């Protein structure tokens, strides 16, 4: 379980050269363990997409090494690299399906490339479509599918060569909240069933919270924090982490350090559920909102909120357990360092 | 003009008109075939070797770009005359169908290359990246991604090429090739029988319309993005 499947050592990636050189990634070292769901989060421009493309060598690192399943990707010949890529497949934000092929033939595609005999590939593709819940769409074309269905086909396609790692590059960023949840559940399910290691690249905290066990926070091309999701979310120690963990608008300097706070995350509950008001009425605890970044999409609330908790520990505990009892909301106490 | 509707007109000119149509069709079809044999690989290589292509290669891309641009900037009538000695050397004659096909191919291959390049450039870069991420080779990406994904657009490009070549064959007719252009010049201009020229014009319009509607329909029919 803890054997690293991907080892990145001192990875640096620059684009261009001379005065226009862009330092996309600087001295990145991290291990991704076999069988885990690993998250990489950062704001846009942090280098997440470049980092994931360095893992399957769609981008060649300027320096450093990338080991996938024990093989140094940077040292492979072109042919060896093509073979190795079957072990580390990828899904994308824009799905990237072949629009002129049916779903079944899309799933067959990587097997065609690998030279799997056609009848065998068809059979496997049918099984995979069944696995992602789209057995009835085998003959449909991508343009006839919804976004979520397209991503399921892409997942089936990515699994066709029995990869050890599935890279997900903003795989849910183009999907609505409900579909996002279903795709994340699919990934979690496949991780559990097949033991495939999943690497999730996202700018959405909620995605990390939903399925990842460990996370790396990327900021300005370097790893700002790396560790267990719970740990990092409850004790963000760098600015980059705080920016991501605390909702936008929480002005950090405004409160004395040591303020007790709770971070709430809304995962698609109905918006007409007046949580803060009912907290005051039902358990008599008054809290103030330090910051919030929530939105309603199709009548469902998503996003995060930071509440300051009462100084009285009993009241604080009551508030936390009340919020915990609500559906579609997760909460954790955070150390709010101003 | 009324004589067009008499049987005497068709008895006199029907045979040569039919021959003209056949010559035009043969010249167009053969030239298009060879133009694609040369232009398609040129267009493919041009796309692959672009700075953001999957096989970036500055020098190859630049040289191809020059060849295509120079070929495209030659007016066809001048190209044909300039090629006379070369045509004679290769085909044995510079007249008739044989003499016309070589300059037609030389003129239209760069045109085809540019068409193909434009069609392939429309293929979503993400899909190409996906194929790369699965370990597809360059050849596999061309054969299984670029060409099939661009097929509706390539077919539309094919109709534009065919129609351009029909136009070129008429010019070729002016300098000794056969076909409808040749008839129009000889009868309409030199022998003062304008009715023959008008019939050739109508036939050319029909050919162009037919090519356009068949190819447009085919393009729509095979395009699975529209379903």
Interface residues (C-beta under 8 A of the other chain):
Chain A: X56 X58 X81 X82 X83 X84 X85 X86 X89 X90 X92 X94 X96 X97 X98 X99 X100 X101 X102 X109 X110 X112 X113 X114 X141 X142 X143 X144 X161 X167
Chain B: X124 X126 X127 X129 X130 X131 X132 X133 X134 X135 X136 X137 X140 X144 X145 X148 X149 X151 X152 X222 X223 X224 X225 X226 X227
